[in-house]
Amino acid sequence: MTQTRGKVYLIGAGPGDPGLITVKAKECIQSADVVVYDYLASPVLLDYAKKEAEIIYVGKKGGDHTLT
């Protein structure tokens, strides 16, 4: 069986304004097959994801943990 190795990028959402993320961060979101995000990321950043990307919310809000 042949295995394909993937890559994982950890991207900071910046200070809140989606226009302030780096060009590389935007490119990573645009090419990702899966986007995992939390409460601190602006939902506008998800607009950069491709239509077929899997989008997973993982929480990260004090006292309000997401369990799956």
Secondary structure as GFF3:
##gff-version 3
##sequence-region A 1 68
A	DSSP	three_ten_helix	18	20	.	.	.	ID=ss1
A	DSSP	alpha_helix	23	31	.	.	.	ID=ss2
A	DSSP	beta_strand	34	37	.	.	.	ID=ss3
A	DSSP	three_ten_helix	43	48	.	.	.	ID=ss4
A	DSSP	beta_strand	54	57	.	.	.	ID=ss5
###
